[in-house]
Amino acid sequence: MLWPQLPFDPQETLISYADRLSIFHTSRGMERLLRDNGIHHEHFVSGRAEAVEKFVEVIGETFGTYMDNAIRVLRRRGEFRGEPISKAFLSPRAARYCPCCLAEDGAPEDWRFRLMWGFRHVQRCEKHGVWLEPTGRASATNLRVAMSDMPLADPKAAVGPVPTYLEWLRARVHGQVVDETPWLADQTLEHVLAAAEMIGAVLQHGHKVKLTKRSPAEIEEATDIGFSIYSEGPEAVEEALDTIRQTSPATAVQAGPLAHYGKLFDWLDRRCNAIDPGPIRDLLRDHIVKHSAVEPGTSILGVEITERRFHTLNSLSETVGVERKRLARLLKSMGEIPADVTEVECGNLVFEAKETVPLVEAFQSAIPMRDVPDYLVATKHQFEALYRSGILQPLVPRTGRGSNRHVVFAQTHLDEILGWIANLPEIGGSDLQDVHSISYACQRGAGRFENLFADIFKGKTAAFRNPDRKGVGSIYVAVKPLIAERFAA
């Protein structure tokens, strides 16, 4: 084992510590120390567990503590503490630094590359409140080489307080998390920060935002805005998606998810295939299906949509077999389309399939008010009483627009009433005396027709069906008990 030891700073990367340790023991860079101990340089730099384990054996320390500060670099992605990450999310390369931190470290051989500086979303040093500066050689594995003979840059003060997401990130990375919600705790670092960055960037800079064209301060601000939303949970994310969709410049009926959600959709659809982006993809897919007329069989963010949830006016016209202009007039009379919309605006509307299709189909087979008495085999007075009391409900509610001009009743609604009547027990048995039609009972003092009908319907009053008659006219009741009960009350 190497002796004497050099203290390991838990805030620095494993590569940074290995280089400092090698300078201390050999006066040369990390490659020399690794070679002398039979450790493959590239394997160690790329964070392979076997290489790190051998290094830890050499220094006589515990494997887990040091592996926590190693960043696994694979061909297409990376890994950090068991979490899959994109290669751009966290890099072991010494690409940025804080001038104040290095000044405090002392000589170049004592410089420590902090783990936090490797995260793409970290733009500032929290300790000193300054922006991170780029090194001269971003591909170098340690600051000593990356800086070469470069002087430390003059510190530039970062604007504003430390963003909340940076405090959360540091707490997660260095084991200081307190009261983290299950929503965040169940997600990886990249799940949270990547989603927060994209949501904040679209909200802050529009649907066509290009992050590569934005300054570190703008990226930090966007990520902090997105984190303040994302950390609150799915409901807050859905509200943000509502805002993003509502502020989209897209107006055409054929506009797709890319137009409605901009770079957020583009990122989830094409640019994060190597790494699972987390729950944000499911949330956006559900939002698209919830607010767009997606055709069954369409693939949205990797999942085929099998059930239509919304219709455009054109697709609804094809589904119910009603000509588009006539359907538009019908939907206006039903209150589903505002009366003052233009033809273009009408084409951009969407209608919930489960509610609108049955409603339109019901209108196609609806029974006009004048024909309902005959359909129910009831008198005009009986129909008016049932309608007035609310037992019979028109398709367009009485308070709805157009309800007084075109009163119709769903055939299914009327058939349900006729079906209930047909299920009443037939008149029979010698003990059934003084059984008469419901209209006769009302005339003899059994009460108002609509009230007696409602009591029968609710099961409060026994009733029978005369098989020789149809509809309402076939309902029979025992008259004397009803009259006696009424006068006793």
Summary of the structure (lengths in Angstrom):
residues: 489
radius of gyration: 37.2
end to end distance: 102.4
largest distance: 117.2
contacts: 1468
relative contact order: 0.05
helix: 50%
strand: 9%
